[in-house]
Amino acid sequence: MQEASLQEFGQFLYKIHINQGPHMTEPRARLFLPFAIFIAILAVSTASIFIRFAQIGGAPSLVIAALRMTFATIILAPVALTRHRDEVKRFTRNELLLGAASGIFLAVHFATWISSLEYTSVASSVVFVSTGPLWVALLSPMLLKEHLARTAMIGLALSVVGGAIIGLSDACIWDGGLSCSALQHILQGRAMWGNFLALAGAWSVTGYLIIGRKLRARMSLVPYIFLVYGMAAMALIVIMFVSGNSPFGFSPQIYGWIFLLATIPQLIGHSTYNWALKYLPAALVAVTTLGEPIGSAILAFIILEETPAIATMLGGVLILTGIYLASRKSI
């Protein structure tokens, strides 16, 4: 891409995240959709790295989630309450209720998925939480009157299978035959509860995306995410304290990692997905979120020197193929 194009795209990202107004034309926005989705995938892929460093420092997962959304809301507040004050003041009762519901869904997604890791394997958790796009695709025709083409459905299925393969890559080994010992207890005791929590994480992110698709049709980005992130922050703070955790007493480095988590994966990554919900079907946006494990694996290889398994690479190929098939007629 030429320097002028890079500069124009940078200005575009600034507009949609900081100074977006209702006057942005749809044809111009659609011109940048592929680049915006790529930036979103890249940004959210950093989340696992920042979370890993914060956890190594001793921060509980629920504290990380609560502070992530709190920092994001605090950063947004000056922009939302100055540049977008009039729109914030004009929120209708229906918009407030739906926005609050979307924020609660987002909070439940973080809380249930993170908590699932205490009861079941990472592999099983990823498999269940990766079913989110399927639930979005199933509910969109009924709730949003949106129907995906057959090619898009095939792409969605490929992406979900790819996500499942990535999730299973650490649980299965080949030793004269395929052995998945970590999955043998999938329906037993604590593991079953953990798998249910991960599935609840998929259901809640479905609600978050479907409501976002509905509200973004009439709300600009910053007021919408300020409302949603703020509600998610409040809900997660309550969950954090009820679970017996405290956000105080950690080192500056820990808060620094969480600040980066709020800035890059949340404000850039999630916010770009929320921006795209105005122009793309919710199911398609959900499919593109499955690109996160690919980016995370690449970053883990570069930063943490973790070599991805062959199954992870195979799953990544399926996800990318699925995203291409699902989006080629929409982006």
C-alpha positions as CSV (number, residue, x, y, z in Angstrom):
1,M,0.0,0.0,0.0
2,Q,1.4,3.4,-0.9
3,E,2.2,6.1,1.7
4,A,-0.8,8.2,0.8
5,S,-3.1,5.2,1.2
6,L,-1.6,4.4,4.6
7,Q,-2.0,8.0,5.7
8,E,-5.6,8.0,4.6
9,F,-6.3,4.7,6.4
10,G,-4.8,6.1,9.6
11,Q,-7.1,9.1,9.4
12,F,-10.0,6.8,8.8
13,L,-9.2,4.8,12.0
14,Y,-9.0,8.0,13.9
15,K,-12.4,9.1,12.6
16,I,-14.2,5.9,13.5
17,H,-12.7,5.6,17.0
18,I,-12.5,9.2,18.1
19,N,-14.3,11.6,15.9
20,Q,-16.9,9.5,14.0
21,G,-20.0,11.3,13.2
22,P,-23.3,10.3,11.6
23,H,-22.2,11.9,8.3
24,M,-19.7,9.1,7.3
25,T,-21.0,7.7,4.0
26,E,-21.5,3.9,3.7
27,P,-19.7,3.5,0.4
28,R,-16.6,5.2,1.8
29,A,-16.8,3.1,5.0
30,R,-17.2,-0.1,3.0
31,L,-14.0,0.8,1.0
32,F,-12.0,0.3,4.2
33,L,-13.9,-2.6,5.7
34,P,-11.3,-5.3,4.8
35,F,-8.5,-3.2,6.3
36,A,-10.6,-2.4,9.4
37,I,-11.4,-6.1,10.0
38,F,-7.7,-6.9,9.6
39,I,-6.7,-4.3,12.2
40,A,-9.4,-5.6,14.5
41,I,-8.2,-9.1,14.3
42,L,-4.6,-8.0,14.8
43,A,-5.6,-5.8,17.8
44,V,-7.7,-8.4,19.7
45,S,-4.9,-11.0,19.1
46,T,-2.7,-9.1,21.5
47,A,-5.2,-9.8,24.4
48,S,-3.8,-13.2,25.3
49,I,-0.3,-11.8,25.5
50,F,-1.3,-8.9,27.8
51,I,-3.5,-11.2,29.9
52,R,-0.6,-13.7,30.2
53,F,1.8,-11.1,31.5
54,A,-0.8,-9.7,34.0
55,Q,-1.5,-13.2,35.3
56,I,2.2,-14.0,35.7
57,G,2.3,-11.0,37.9
58,G,-0.4,-12.4,40.1
59,A,-3.6,-10.6,38.9
60,P,-6.7,-12.8,39.0
61,S,-8.6,-13.2,35.8
62,L,-11.8,-11.5,37.0
63,V,-9.7,-8.5,38.2
64,I,-8.1,-8.3,34.8
65,A,-11.5,-8.3,33.0
66,A,-13.0,-5.7,35.3
67,L,-10.1,-3.3,35.1
68,R,-9.9,-3.9,31.3
69,M,-13.4,-2.5,30.9
70,T,-13.0,0.1,33.5
71,F,-9.9,1.6,31.9
72,A,-11.6,1.5,28.5
73,T,-14.6,3.4,29.8
74,I,-12.4,6.0,31.6
75,I,-10.4,6.6,28.4
76,L,-13.6,7.0,26.4
77,A,-15.4,9.3,28.8
78,P,-13.8,12.6,27.8
79,V,-14.5,12.0,24.1
80,A,-18.0,10.7,24.7
81,L,-19.0,13.5,27.1
82,T,-17.6,16.3,25.0
83,R,-17.6,15.6,21.3
84,H,-20.6,13.3,21.5
85,R,-22.4,14.9,24.5
86,D,-25.6,15.8,22.5
87,E,-26.1,12.3,21.3
88,V,-25.4,10.8,24.7
89,K,-28.0,13.2,26.2
90,R,-30.5,12.1,23.5
91,F,-30.4,8.4,24.4
92,T,-33.9,7.0,24.4
93,R,-35.1,4.6,27.1
94,N,-35.1,1.8,24.6
95,E,-31.5,2.6,23.5
96,L,-30.4,2.7,27.2
97,L,-32.0,-0.6,28.0
98,L,-30.6,-2.4,24.9
99,G,-27.2,-0.8,25.4
100,A,-27.2,-1.9,29.1
101,A,-28.2,-5.4,28.0
102,S,-25.4,-5.5,25.5
103,G,-22.9,-4.4,28.2
104,I,-24.2,-7.1,30.6
105,F,-23.8,-9.7,27.9
106,L,-20.2,-8.6,27.3
107,A,-19.5,-8.8,31.0
108,V,-21.1,-12.2,31.3
109,H,-19.0,-13.4,28.3
110,F,-15.7,-12.4,30.0
111,A,-16.8,-13.7,33.4
112,T,-18.1,-17.1,32.3
113,W,-15.3,-17.8,29.7
114,I,-12.5,-16.8,32.2
115,S,-14.2,-18.8,35.0
116,S,-14.5,-21.9,32.7
117,L,-10.8,-22.2,32.6
118,E,-10.8,-23.0,36.4
119,Y,-12.9,-26.1,35.8
120,T,-12.1,-27.5,32.3
121,S,-9.1,-27.6,29.9
122,V,-8.2,-24.6,27.7
123,A,-8.9,-26.9,24.8
124,S,-12.5,-27.7,25.8
125,S,-13.2,-24.1,26.7
126,V,-12.0,-22.8,23.3
127,V,-14.1,-25.4,21.5
128,F,-17.3,-24.4,23.2
129,V,-16.7,-20.6,23.2
130,S,-15.9,-20.7,19.5
131,T,-19.4,-21.8,18.7
132,G,-20.5,-18.2,19.1
133,P,-20.8,-17.5,15.3
134,L,-23.1,-20.5,14.9
135,W,-25.5,-19.1,17.5
136,V,-25.4,-15.7,15.9
137,A,-26.1,-17.3,12.5
138,L,-29.0,-19.3,13.9
139,L,-30.6,-16.3,15.7
140,S,-30.0,-13.6,13.1
141,P,-32.8,-14.6,10.7
142,M,-35.3,-14.5,13.6
143,L,-34.1,-11.4,15.5
144,L,-32.5,-9.3,12.8
145,K,-34.1,-10.7,9.6
146,E,-30.7,-11.3,8.2
147,H,-30.0,-14.4,6.1
148,L,-26.6,-15.6,5.0
149,A,-25.9,-17.0,1.6
150,R,-25.0,-20.7,1.3
151,T,-21.4,-19.8,0.6
152,A,-21.3,-17.7,3.7
153,M,-22.8,-20.6,5.8
154,I,-20.1,-22.9,4.4
155,G,-17.4,-20.4,5.4
156,L,-18.9,-20.1,8.8
157,A,-18.9,-23.8,9.3
158,L,-15.3,-24.1,8.2
159,S,-14.3,-21.3,10.6
160,V,-16.0,-23.0,13.5
161,V,-14.3,-26.3,12.7
162,G,-11.0,-24.5,12.4
163,G,-11.6,-23.0,15.9
164,A,-12.4,-26.4,17.3
165,I,-9.2,-27.9,15.8
166,I,-7.1,-25.1,17.4
167,G,-8.9,-25.7,20.7
168,L,-8.2,-29.5,20.5
169,S,-4.5,-29.1,19.3
170,D,-3.2,-29.1,22.9
171,A,-5.5,-31.9,24.0
172,C,-4.9,-34.5,21.4
173,I,-1.7,-36.4,20.4
174,W,-0.8,-39.0,17.8
175,D,0.7,-42.1,19.4
176,G,-0.1,-45.0,17.1
177,G,-3.6,-43.5,16.9
178,L,-5.4,-40.3,17.9
179,S,-5.6,-39.9,21.7
180,C,-7.5,-37.0,23.3
181,S,-7.2,-37.8,27.0
182,A,-8.1,-34.3,28.0
183,L,-11.5,-34.7,26.4
184,Q,-12.4,-38.1,28.0
185,H,-13.8,-36.3,31.1
186,I,-15.7,-33.7,29.1
187,L,-19.1,-34.7,30.6
188,Q,-17.8,-35.5,34.1
189,G,-18.1,-33.3,37.2
190,R,-16.0,-30.1,37.2
191,A,-15.2,-30.4,33.5
192,M,-18.9,-30.5,32.6
193,W,-19.5,-27.3,34.6
194,G,-16.5,-25.6,33.0
195,N,-17.8,-26.6,29.5
196,F,-21.2,-25.2,30.3
197,L,-19.6,-21.9,31.4
198,A,-17.7,-21.7,28.1
199,L,-20.9,-22.4,26.2
200,A,-22.5,-19.6,28.3
201,G,-19.7,-17.4,27.1
202,A,-20.6,-18.2,23.5
203,W,-24.3,-17.5,24.2
204,S,-23.6,-14.1,25.8
205,V,-21.3,-12.9,23.1
206,T,-24.1,-13.8,20.7
207,G,-26.4,-11.4,22.5
208,Y,-23.7,-8.7,22.6
209,L,-23.2,-8.9,18.8
210,I,-26.9,-9.1,17.9
211,I,-27.8,-6.1,20.0
212,G,-24.8,-4.3,18.6
213,R,-26.0,-4.9,15.1
214,K,-29.5,-3.5,16.0
215,L,-28.3,-0.4,17.8
216,R,-25.4,0.5,15.6
217,A,-27.9,1.1,12.8
218,R,-29.0,4.2,14.6
219,M,-26.2,5.1,17.0
220,S,-22.7,6.4,16.2
221,L,-19.8,4.4,17.5
222,V,-18.4,6.3,20.5
223,P,-21.7,6.9,22.3
224,Y,-22.6,3.2,21.7
225,I,-19.4,1.7,23.0
226,F,-19.2,4.2,25.9
227,L,-22.6,2.9,27.1
228,V,-21.8,-0.7,26.5
229,Y,-18.3,-0.7,27.9
230,G,-19.5,1.3,30.9
231,M,-22.2,-1.1,31.7
232,A,-19.8,-4.1,31.2
233,A,-17.4,-2.4,33.6
234,M,-20.0,-1.9,36.3
235,A,-21.2,-5.5,36.0
236,L,-17.7,-7.0,36.1
237,I,-16.8,-4.8,39.1
238,V,-19.8,-6.3,41.0
239,I,-18.8,-9.8,39.9
240,M,-15.2,-9.2,40.9
241,F,-16.1,-8.1,44.5
242,V,-18.7,-10.8,45.0
243,S,-16.1,-13.4,44.0
244,G,-13.8,-12.1,46.8
245,N,-11.3,-10.3,44.5
246,S,-9.8,-6.8,44.9
247,P,-8.4,-4.6,42.2
248,F,-5.9,-3.0,44.6
249,G,-2.3,-3.8,45.6
250,F,-0.7,-4.9,42.3
251,S,2.5,-3.6,40.9
252,P,2.6,-0.7,38.3
253,Q,3.7,-3.2,35.7
254,I,0.4,-5.2,36.2
255,Y,-1.7,-2.1,35.8
256,G,0.4,-1.2,32.7
257,W,-0.4,-4.5,31.0
258,I,-4.1,-4.2,31.8
259,F,-4.0,-0.6,30.5
260,L,-2.6,-1.9,27.2
261,L,-5.3,-4.6,27.3
262,A,-7.9,-1.9,27.5
263,T,-6.3,0.2,24.8
264,I,-5.3,-2.1,22.0
265,P,-7.6,-5.2,22.1
266,Q,-10.6,-3.4,23.6
267,L,-10.7,0.2,22.3
268,I,-9.1,-0.6,18.9
269,G,-10.1,-4.3,18.4
270,H,-13.5,-4.6,19.9
271,S,-14.5,-1.1,18.9
272,T,-13.6,-1.8,15.3
273,Y,-15.8,-4.8,15.3
274,N,-18.6,-2.7,16.8
275,W,-18.0,-0.1,14.0
276,A,-18.3,-2.9,11.4
277,L,-21.7,-4.0,12.9
278,K,-23.2,-1.0,11.2
279,Y,-22.2,-2.3,7.7
280,L,-22.0,-6.1,8.0
281,P,-24.4,-8.8,9.2
282,A,-23.8,-9.8,12.8
283,A,-23.0,-13.4,11.8
284,L,-20.2,-12.3,9.5
285,V,-18.6,-10.1,12.1
286,A,-18.8,-13.1,14.5
287,V,-17.0,-15.2,12.0
288,T,-14.1,-12.7,11.6
289,T,-13.6,-12.8,15.4
290,L,-12.4,-16.4,15.0
291,G,-9.2,-14.9,13.4
292,E,-8.0,-14.0,16.9
293,P,-6.5,-17.4,17.7
294,I,-4.4,-17.2,14.5
295,G,-3.0,-13.8,15.4
296,S,-2.5,-14.9,19.0
297,A,-0.5,-17.9,17.9
298,I,1.7,-15.7,15.7
299,L,2.3,-13.2,18.4
300,A,3.0,-16.0,21.0
301,F,5.6,-17.4,18.6
302,I,7.3,-14.0,18.2
303,I,7.1,-12.7,21.7
304,L,6.8,-15.8,23.9
305,E,8.7,-18.2,21.6
306,E,5.8,-20.7,21.7
307,T,5.8,-22.8,18.5
308,P,2.3,-23.5,17.3
309,A,1.3,-27.1,16.8
310,I,0.6,-28.5,13.3
311,A,-3.1,-28.7,14.2
312,T,-3.1,-25.1,15.2
313,M,-1.8,-24.1,11.7
314,L,-4.3,-26.4,10.1
315,G,-7.1,-24.8,12.1
316,G,-5.8,-21.4,11.1
317,V,-6.0,-22.3,7.4
318,L,-9.6,-23.4,7.8
319,I,-10.5,-20.2,9.7
320,L,-8.9,-18.0,7.1
321,T,-10.6,-19.9,4.3
322,G,-13.9,-19.7,6.1
323,I,-13.6,-16.0,6.6
324,Y,-12.8,-15.5,2.9
325,L,-15.8,-17.6,1.8
326,A,-18.2,-15.9,4.3
327,S,-17.1,-12.3,3.5
328,R,-16.2,-12.3,-0.2
329,K,-19.6,-11.0,-1.3
330,S,-20.1,-8.7,1.7
331,I,-16.8,-6.8,2.0
